[in-house]
Amino acid sequence: MSRKRYLLTPGPTPVPPEVLAAMAEPVIHHRSPDFKDVFNEAVERLQQVFRTSNDVLVFTASGTGAFESAVVNLLSPGERVLVVSHGEFGTRWQKLADAYGCEVVALNYAWGQAPQAEDVSRSLTESGARVALLVHSETSTGVVSDVRSLVRACNDAGVISVVDAISSLGAVPFETDEWGVDVVVTGSQKALMTPPGLAFASISERAWARSEEALLPRFYWDWAVARKNQAKGSTPFTPATSIVVALNAALELILAEGLESVHARHVALGRACRAGAKAMGLELYSPDDDGAAVLTGLLTPEGIDAVALRLALRDRFGITIAGGHGDIAGRLFRIGHIGYVDIFDITTALGAVEMQLIEMGATVERGAAVAAAFAAYSSSV
């Protein structure tokens, strides 16, 4: 019998069978009326999930591609840009802007800390930067920042805000228009429950105006070209047509459940995962609050290697979880609970972690993790 597989990373995430079935339909031509209908419907549904009336552009790429599109469409060579980092991905955006010859003004926090609006305001005033790059959900740590206050600081300074919502959009509340976010980027393979391959950027009118003045070179990522083609129900280059079809099916499921219900489900799963982990005596690396609805970051007991733990979970139980970054990679492991995940997936992962930790010499009460997780979940739904 083939082994069951469990994917519990913060991306890619599990995909519903309805979405897989849609992707398995015969390939359609990207310039056909059939594709135009599906594409237009998917874009309209994306706007509902983004909570925006702004354009949402679709690229065949990872989320990083959409973020790169923001850099090349909003900045000029040598221009100062504020990049706020509180983990691996903020650091990535600093490297990205630097690669294009921008003058990066780095506002760095220790991993696990959350950025503060007053720091953003001060850095914008001191630097004179006209664009700020922010991270909402930092998946290297599990911290979901108060991006609404950070964006407010940008708006008060007349600065364009670009927000990495790659792992947060569709998992936790995000109000693009209400919060006044200029550019929001995300990818298909996170909370949108679709295989990797598509990236999206919502763009405000203020950001569109800024893009007309920016001088960095662009071709594949040119927003104006993408917008012109999307107005005709198409894309300037060949898109991942089958993934667009799958995305449309996934968005239909998300909107049928309702965004508030989706967000509440992620909160409940986060509570369950944290409760089970604490019942094992594990130290939380991610915050112990409902903001940590995307993933739970955990530290192994002293003397137990997190890499060996993850490999054992994969090889023995078919469970894939995420590792850590940086100096604590030897102790940090991360369990994702976004997308097509339910309480039984979480308890399966927790039960396997418990079994493996005991075999590796940790002192853990058998059954405590699963019982605690079910209790926390039951009190949340």
ChimeraX attribute file (.defattr): number of C-alpha atoms within 10 A of each C-alpha:
attribute: neighborCount
match mode: 1-to-1
recipient: residues
	/A:1	3
	/A:2	4
	/A:3	8
	/A:4	8
	/A:5	12
	/A:6	20
	/A:7	23
	/A:8	25
	/A:9	24
	/A:10	27
	/A:11	24
	/A:12	22
	/A:13	25
	/A:14	24
	/A:15	21
	/A:16	17
	/A:17	11
	/A:18	13
	/A:19	22
	/A:20	20
	/A:21	12
	/A:22	18
	/A:23	21
	/A:24	13
	/A:25	11
	/A:26	8
	/A:27	12
	/A:28	13
	/A:29	14
	/A:30	19
	/A:31	13
	/A:32	11
	/A:33	13
	/A:34	11
	/A:35	20
	/A:36	18
	/A:37	12
	/A:38	18
	/A:39	23
	/A:40	17
	/A:41	16
	/A:42	22
	/A:43	22
	/A:44	17
	/A:45	20
	/A:46	24
	/A:47	17
	/A:48	14
	/A:49	21
	/A:50	25
	/A:51	18
	/A:52	21
	/A:53	14
	/A:54	17
	/A:55	20
	/A:56	24
	/A:57	22
	/A:58	25
	/A:59	26
	/A:60	23
	/A:61	17
	/A:62	18
	/A:63	26
	/A:64	20
	/A:65	21
	/A:66	26
	/A:67	27
	/A:68	17
	/A:69	21
	/A:70	25
	/A:71	25
	/A:72	22
	/A:73	23
	/A:74	23
	/A:75	24
	/A:76	20
	/A:77	16
	/A:78	14
	/A:79	19
	/A:80	21
	/A:81	28
	/A:82	25
	/A:83	26
	/A:84	27
	/A:85	25
	/A:86	24
	/A:87	25
	/A:88	16
	/A:89	20
	/A:90	24
	/A:91	16
	/A:92	14
	/A:93	23
	/A:94	22
	/A:95	15
	/A:96	17
	/A:97	25
	/A:98	17
	/A:99	11
	/A:100	18
	/A:101	16
	/A:102	20
	/A:103	18
	/A:104	23
	/A:105	21
	/A:106	16
	/A:107	18
	/A:108	15
	/A:109	15
	/A:110	10
	/A:111	18
	/A:112	17
	/A:113	17
	/A:114	19
	/A:115	25
	/A:116	16
	/A:117	18
	/A:118	12
	/A:119	14
	/A:120	24
	/A:121	18
	/A:122	13
	/A:123	19
	/A:124	23
	/A:125	12
	/A:126	10
	/A:127	13
	/A:128	16
	/A:129	21
	/A:130	20
	/A:131	24
	/A:132	23
	/A:133	24
	/A:134	27
	/A:135	30
	/A:136	24
	/A:137	30
	/A:138	27
	/A:139	28
	/A:140	25
	/A:141	27
	/A:142	27
	/A:143	30
	/A:144	27
	/A:145	20
	/A:146	16
	/A:147	23
	/A:148	18
	/A:149	16
	/A:150	26
	/A:151	26
	/A:152	19
	/A:153	21
	/A:154	24
	/A:155	17
	/A:156	9
	/A:157	17
	/A:158	13
	/A:159	22
	/A:160	24
	/A:161	25
	/A:162	27
	/A:163	26
	/A:164	28
	/A:165	28
	/A:166	30
	/A:167	30
	/A:168	25
	/A:169	25
	/A:170	27
	/A:171	25
	/A:172	26
	/A:173	17
	/A:174	23
	/A:175	15
	/A:176	23
	/A:177	14
	/A:178	10
	/A:179	15
	/A:180	17
	/A:181	27
	/A:182	25
	/A:183	26
	/A:184	27
	/A:185	28
	/A:186	28
	/A:187	34
	/A:188	28
	/A:189	25
	/A:190	31
	/A:191	31
	/A:192	30
	/A:193	29
	/A:194	30
	/A:195	22
	/A:196	18
	/A:197	18
	/A:198	24
	/A:199	22
	/A:200	27
	/A:201	29
	/A:202	27
	/A:203	23
	/A:204	23
	/A:205	12
	/A:206	13
	/A:207	21
	/A:208	17
	/A:209	11
	/A:210	16
	/A:211	21
	/A:212	12
	/A:213	12
	/A:214	16
	/A:215	14
	/A:216	18
	/A:217	13
	/A:218	13
	/A:219	10
	/A:220	13
	/A:221	19
	/A:222	16
	/A:223	24
	/A:224	14
	/A:225	14
	/A:226	20
	/A:227	18
	/A:228	13
	/A:229	15
	/A:230	20
	/A:231	11
	/A:232	10
	/A:233	20
	/A:234	23
	/A:235	22
	/A:236	14
	/A:237	13
	/A:238	12
	/A:239	19
	/A:240	15
	/A:241	19
	/A:242	21
	/A:243	22
	/A:244	25
	/A:245	25
	/A:246	27
	/A:247	29
	/A:248	26
	/A:249	22
	/A:250	28
	/A:251	24
	/A:252	17
	/A:253	16
	/A:254	21
	/A:255	17
	/A:256	11
	/A:257	11
	/A:258	12
	/A:259	19
	/A:260	13
	/A:261	14
	/A:262	20
	/A:263	19
	/A:264	18
	/A:265	24
	/A:266	27
	/A:267	25
	/A:268	22
	/A:269	33
	/A:270	30
	/A:271	26
	/A:272	29
	/A:273	31
	/A:274	30
	/A:275	24
	/A:276	27
	/A:277	26
	/A:278	16
	/A:279	20
	/A:280	23
	/A:281	17
	/A:282	16
	/A:283	15
	/A:284	17
	/A:285	18
	/A:286	25
	/A:287	20
	/A:288	17
	/A:289	12
	/A:290	16
	/A:291	20
	/A:292	26
	/A:293	31
	/A:294	33
	/A:295	32
	/A:296	29
	/A:297	28
	/A:298	24
	/A:299	22
	/A:300	20
	/A:301	17
	/A:302	8
	/A:303	11
	/A:304	16
	/A:305	17
	/A:306	23
	/A:307	18
	/A:308	14
	/A:309	21
	/A:310	21
	/A:311	16
	/A:312	18
	/A:313	20
	/A:314	17
	/A:315	10
	/A:316	12
	/A:317	18
	/A:318	17
	/A:319	22
	/A:320	21
	/A:321	21
	/A:322	22
	/A:323	22
	/A:324	21
	/A:325	15
	/A:326	11
	/A:327	8
	/A:328	12
	/A:329	14
	/A:330	19
	/A:331	21
	/A:332	26
	/A:333	27
	/A:334	27
	/A:335	25
	/A:336	29
	/A:337	34
	/A:338	33
	/A:339	29
	/A:340	20
	/A:341	22
	/A:342	14
	/A:343	21
	/A:344	13
	/A:345	17
	/A:346	24
	/A:347	21
	/A:348	15
	/A:349	25
	/A:350	24
	/A:351	20
	/A:352	22
	/A:353	21
	/A:354	25
	/A:355	17
	/A:356	19
	/A:357	19
	/A:358	14
	/A:359	10
	/A:360	14
	/A:361	11
	/A:362	18
	/A:363	13
	/A:364	16
	/A:365	13
	/A:366	14
	/A:367	15
	/A:368	19
	/A:369	28
	/A:370	27
	/A:371	16
	/A:372	22
	/A:373	27
	/A:374	21
	/A:375	15
	/A:376	20
	/A:377	19
	/A:378	12
	/A:379	10
	/A:380	14
	/A:381	11
